Amino acid sequence: MLPFPTSVFSSKSHIYRADSLGDMQDPASTVDQYLAELAEPPRSTLGEIRRMIQQTAPAAVEQISYGMPSFKQQGMLIGFAAHKTHWSLHPMRALLPGEFEGFDTAKGTVRFRLDEIPDPALVIALVERRIAENEAAAREKKQQR
Protein backbone atom coordinates (compact mmCIF):
# COMPACT_ATOMS: atom_id res chain seq x y z
CA MET A 1 0.00 0.00 0.00
CA LEU A 2 1.33 3.41 -0.96
CA PRO A 3 1.54 6.15 1.68
CA PHE A 4 -0.68 8.43 -0.42
CA PRO A 5 -4.15 7.91 -1.93
CA THR A 6 -3.66 8.83 -5.60
CA SER A 7 -0.24 9.48 -6.93
CA VAL A 8 2.17 9.61 -9.78
CA PHE A 9 5.61 8.31 -8.96
CA SER A 10 8.71 7.24 -10.77
CA SER A 11 10.12 3.77 -11.20
CA LYS A 12 13.19 3.46 -13.41
CA SER A 13 12.36 7.11 -14.09
CA HIS A 14 9.18 6.35 -16.09
CA ILE A 15 5.96 7.71 -14.65
CA TYR A 16 3.48 5.15 -13.36
CA ARG A 17 0.06 5.87 -11.90
CA ALA A 18 -1.42 4.31 -8.82
CA ASP A 19 -5.15 4.15 -8.24
CA SER A 20 -6.89 5.40 -5.11
CA LEU A 21 -6.43 2.05 -3.36
CA GLY A 22 -2.70 2.13 -3.91
CA ASP A 23 -2.69 -0.72 -6.42
CA MET A 24 -0.49 -0.36 -9.46
CA GLN A 25 -2.24 -0.14 -12.78
CA ASP A 26 -0.95 -2.40 -15.50
CA PRO A 27 1.55 -0.68 -17.80
CA ALA A 28 -0.08 0.94 -20.81
CA SER A 29 -0.55 -1.35 -23.79
CA THR A 30 -1.38 1.41 -26.29
CA VAL A 31 -0.14 4.94 -26.88
CA ASP A 32 -3.64 6.29 -26.26
CA GLN A 33 -3.70 4.55 -22.88
CA TYR A 34 -0.18 5.76 -22.04
CA LEU A 35 -1.11 9.38 -22.74
CA ALA A 36 -4.50 9.13 -20.99
CA GLU A 37 -2.80 8.00 -17.79
CA LEU A 38 -0.53 11.06 -17.66
CA ALA A 39 -1.37 14.23 -15.79
CA GLU A 40 -0.91 17.66 -17.33
CA PRO A 41 1.32 19.15 -18.63
CA PRO A 42 3.09 16.08 -20.05
CA ARG A 43 -0.15 14.66 -21.50
CA SER A 44 -0.71 17.56 -23.89
CA THR A 45 3.01 18.06 -24.52
CA LEU A 46 3.53 14.43 -25.56
CA GLY A 47 0.25 14.49 -27.49
CA GLU A 48 1.69 17.30 -29.60
CA ILE A 49 4.97 15.40 -30.12
CA ARG A 50 2.93 12.35 -31.16
CA ARG A 51 1.05 14.42 -33.77
CA MET A 52 4.34 15.78 -35.18
CA ILE A 53 5.71 12.25 -35.55
CA GLN A 54 2.47 10.93 -37.09
CA GLN A 55 2.37 13.76 -39.64
CA THR A 56 6.03 13.28 -40.57
CA ALA A 57 5.91 9.47 -40.67
CA PRO A 58 2.32 8.54 -41.62
CA ALA A 59 3.39 4.97 -42.52
CA ALA A 60 4.96 4.38 -39.10
CA VAL A 61 3.34 1.88 -36.77
CA GLU A 62 2.65 3.10 -33.24
CA GLN A 63 3.39 0.74 -30.37
CA ILE A 64 4.53 0.54 -26.78
CA SER A 65 8.13 -0.65 -26.70
CA TYR A 66 10.49 -0.52 -23.74
CA GLY A 67 7.51 0.81 -21.76
CA MET A 68 7.15 3.95 -23.87
CA PRO A 69 5.30 5.11 -26.96
CA SER A 70 7.39 4.24 -30.00
CA PHE A 71 7.10 4.33 -33.78
CA LYS A 72 8.39 1.65 -36.11
CA GLN A 73 9.02 2.00 -39.84
CA GLN A 74 11.50 -0.44 -41.35
CA GLY A 75 12.86 -0.79 -37.83
CA MET A 76 12.57 1.30 -34.68
CA LEU A 77 12.16 4.95 -35.59
CA ILE A 78 11.65 7.08 -32.49
CA GLY A 79 10.09 6.99 -29.04
CA PHE A 80 9.20 9.35 -26.22
CA ALA A 81 8.55 8.98 -22.50
CA ALA A 82 7.27 10.97 -19.56
CA HIS A 83 9.39 11.03 -16.44
CA LYS A 84 8.97 12.55 -13.00
CA THR A 85 10.79 15.80 -13.77
CA HIS A 86 11.06 15.84 -17.57
CA TRP A 87 10.06 14.10 -20.79
CA SER A 88 12.47 12.60 -23.26
CA LEU A 89 12.72 11.93 -26.96
CA HIS A 90 14.55 8.75 -27.99
CA PRO A 91 15.66 8.58 -31.64
CA MET A 92 16.83 4.97 -31.22
CA ARG A 93 20.23 6.05 -32.58
CA ALA A 94 22.90 8.51 -31.54
CA LEU A 95 22.19 12.17 -32.07
CA LEU A 96 24.31 13.98 -34.65
CA PRO A 97 26.82 16.55 -33.39
CA GLY A 98 25.00 19.84 -32.85
CA GLU A 99 21.57 18.23 -33.19
CA PHE A 100 19.32 19.64 -30.44
CA GLU A 101 22.12 21.97 -29.35
CA GLY A 102 21.22 23.84 -26.19
CA PHE A 103 19.07 20.98 -24.88
CA ASP A 104 19.97 18.37 -22.27
CA THR A 105 21.18 15.47 -24.40
CA ALA A 106 22.86 12.11 -24.04
CA LYS A 107 24.00 9.73 -26.78
CA GLY A 108 20.49 8.76 -27.88
CA THR A 109 18.23 10.93 -25.72
CA VAL A 110 17.02 14.51 -25.58
CA ARG A 111 15.43 15.70 -22.33
CA PHE A 112 12.89 18.53 -22.02
CA ARG A 113 10.93 20.22 -19.24
CA LEU A 114 7.50 18.64 -18.77
CA ASP A 115 5.77 21.59 -20.45
CA GLU A 116 8.40 22.21 -23.13
CA ILE A 117 7.64 21.58 -26.79
CA PRO A 118 10.73 21.95 -28.98
CA ASP A 119 10.65 23.71 -32.32
CA PRO A 120 8.63 21.42 -34.62
CA ALA A 121 11.32 21.79 -37.30
CA LEU A 122 13.80 20.00 -34.99
CA VAL A 123 11.44 17.09 -34.33
CA ILE A 124 10.45 16.81 -38.00
CA ALA A 125 14.10 16.87 -39.13
CA LEU A 126 14.98 14.15 -36.61
CA VAL A 127 12.09 11.92 -37.72
CA GLU A 128 12.95 12.47 -41.41
CA ARG A 129 16.60 11.58 -40.69
CA ARG A 130 15.57 8.42 -38.86
CA ILE A 131 13.27 7.38 -41.74
CA ALA A 132 16.14 7.87 -44.20
CA GLU A 133 18.52 5.87 -41.97
CA ASN A 134 16.06 3.01 -41.66
CA GLU A 135 15.38 3.00 -45.41
CA ALA A 136 19.13 2.96 -46.16
CA ALA A 137 19.66 0.09 -43.70
CA ALA A 138 16.79 -1.86 -45.29
CA ARG A 139 18.22 -1.34 -48.80
CA GLU A 140 21.67 -2.42 -47.65
CA LYS A 141 20.27 -5.53 -45.96
CA LYS A 142 18.32 -6.39 -49.12
CA GLN A 143 21.44 -6.01 -51.31
CA GLN A 144 23.39 -8.37 -49.02
CA ARG A 145 20.92 -11.20 -49.72
Backbone torsions as a table, in degrees:
resi	resn	phi	psi	omega
1	MET	NA	133.1	179.5
2	LEU	-78.8	151.8	-178.1
3	PRO	-77.3	7.5	179.7
4	PHE	-140.2	150.5	-172.6
5	PRO	-69.3	-52.0	178.8
6	THR	-131.7	130.0	-172.7
7	SER	-152.4	162.1	168.3
8	VAL	-120.2	128.0	178.1
9	PHE	-141.0	168.4	-173.1
10	SER	-106.3	138.5	173.0
11	SER	-137.2	121.1	-173.1
12	LYS	55.0	31.6	176.9
13	SER	70.0	-7.3	173.3
14	HIS	-80.5	149.0	179.0
15	ILE	-83.2	133.1	174.2
16	TYR	-126.3	147.8	179.2
17	ARG	-105.4	145.4	174.0
18	ALA	-115.3	142.6	179.4
19	ASP	-80.9	180.0	-173.6
20	SER	-66.1	-17.6	177.6
21	LEU	-91.7	-2.3	178.7
22	GLY	88.2	4.1	178.8
23	ASP	-84.1	142.1	178.7
24	MET	-73.9	137.2	171.1
25	GLN	-77.7	153.2	175.1
26	ASP	-63.3	148.1	175.7
27	PRO	-57.8	148.9	-179.8
28	ALA	-58.7	141.0	177.9
29	SER	-107.4	-10.1	175.9
30	THR	-133.9	161.6	178.3
31	VAL	-66.9	-39.4	176.6
32	ASP	-57.2	-45.3	179.7
33	GLN	-64.7	-43.5	179.7
34	TYR	-56.5	-50.0	-178.1
35	LEU	-67.2	-39.9	-178.6
36	ALA	-62.6	-29.4	-178.6
37	GLU	-81.4	-8.8	179.3
38	LEU	-84.9	149.5	171.8
39	ALA	-84.2	172.8	172.3
40	GLU	-83.5	149.2	7.3
41	PRO	-89.2	-11.2	-175.7
42	PRO	-62.3	-27.1	-179.2
43	ARG	-59.9	-51.8	-177.9
44	SER	-73.0	-34.3	178.0
45	THR	-61.3	-50.8	-178.7
46	LEU	-71.2	-28.3	173.5
47	GLY	-62.0	-39.3	178.1
48	GLU	-68.4	-41.5	177.4
49	ILE	-61.7	-42.4	177.8
50	ARG	-58.1	-45.5	179.4
51	ARG	-62.1	-40.3	178.0
52	MET	-60.5	-45.1	-179.0
53	ILE	-65.6	-45.2	-179.5
54	GLN	-61.2	-40.2	-179.7
55	GLN	-70.0	-33.9	-178.6
56	THR	-81.3	-31.9	-177.9
57	ALA	-128.4	68.6	-176.2
58	PRO	-63.1	-20.9	179.8
59	ALA	-86.8	-8.0	-177.9
60	ALA	-69.0	145.2	177.9
61	VAL	-96.9	128.7	178.9
62	GLU	-85.4	140.5	179.1
63	GLN	-159.5	168.5	169.5
64	ILE	-99.4	122.0	178.9
65	SER	-139.2	136.5	-174.8
66	TYR	56.4	30.2	177.4
67	GLY	76.0	12.1	-178.4
68	MET	-137.2	157.3	174.7
69	PRO	-61.4	132.2	-177.6
70	SER	-140.6	160.1	177.5
71	PHE	-126.0	138.3	-177.3
72	LYS	-125.5	130.2	175.3
73	GLN	-152.4	104.0	-173.4
74	GLN	56.7	41.2	-176.5
75	GLY	117.1	173.4	-179.9
76	MET	-62.5	135.1	-175.8
77	LEU	-106.1	-61.8	-175.2
78	ILE	-163.7	154.2	176.4
79	GLY	-142.2	168.5	175.5
80	PHE	-147.2	156.9	-177.6
81	ALA	-151.3	145.7	173.8
82	ALA	-91.6	140.7	177.8
83	HIS	-128.2	176.0	-176.7
84	LYS	-60.8	-42.8	-173.7
85	THR	-117.3	-0.5	-176.9
86	HIS	-162.8	175.8	168.1
87	TRP	-125.6	157.4	-175.6
88	SER	-134.4	150.6	176.8
89	LEU	-110.9	131.3	-175.8
90	HIS	-122.2	102.6	-178.8
91	PRO	-77.5	4.3	176.9
92	MET	62.5	11.8	174.6
93	ARG	-152.4	168.1	177.6
94	ALA	-66.7	146.6	174.4
95	LEU	-73.5	152.4	175.4
96	LEU	-79.0	151.7	177.0
97	PRO	-55.5	130.2	179.1
98	GLY	85.7	-12.9	178.6
99	GLU	-69.9	129.9	-177.3
100	PHE	60.1	36.6	176.9
101	GLU	-59.2	137.9	-179.4
102	GLY	92.8	-8.1	177.2
103	PHE	-103.8	162.5	176.4
104	ASP	-75.9	109.2	-176.0
105	THR	-125.1	156.8	169.8
106	ALA	-130.9	-175.9	-174.2
107	LYS	-49.1	-48.3	-177.3
108	GLY	-130.5	31.5	-176.0
109	THR	-144.8	142.4	171.0
110	VAL	-124.4	128.7	-178.8
111	ARG	-107.0	142.8	-179.1
112	PHE	-134.3	156.9	171.4
113	ARG	-60.4	155.3	-176.7
114	LEU	-58.0	-29.8	-178.3
115	ASP	-103.6	8.2	-174.5
116	GLU	-92.3	126.5	173.8
117	ILE	-113.3	117.3	-179.4
118	PRO	-68.5	165.6	176.6
119	ASP	-53.3	124.7	-179.7
120	PRO	-53.5	-32.3	179.5
121	ALA	-60.2	-35.2	178.2
122	LEU	-67.0	-45.5	-179.3
123	VAL	-65.7	-45.7	-179.8
124	ILE	-60.7	-45.1	179.3
125	ALA	-62.1	-39.8	178.8
126	LEU	-64.8	-45.5	179.9
127	VAL	-63.8	-43.5	178.6
128	GLU	-61.5	-40.1	177.9
129	ARG	-63.9	-43.4	-179.4
130	ARG	-65.9	-36.9	175.8
131	ILE	-61.6	-47.1	-179.9
132	ALA	-61.4	-41.6	178.5
133	GLU	-63.5	-43.3	179.8
134	ASN	-66.9	-39.2	177.7
135	GLU	-64.3	-42.6	178.8
136	ALA	-63.3	-42.1	179.1
137	ALA	-64.7	-38.8	178.5
138	ALA	-66.3	-41.4	177.6
139	ARG	-63.1	-43.8	-179.6
140	GLU	-63.1	-42.5	179.9
141	LYS	-64.1	-40.1	179.6
142	LYS	-65.6	-38.4	179.7
143	GLN	-68.9	-27.1	-178.9
144	GLN	-76.1	-13.4	-178.4
145	ARG	-77.0	NA	NA
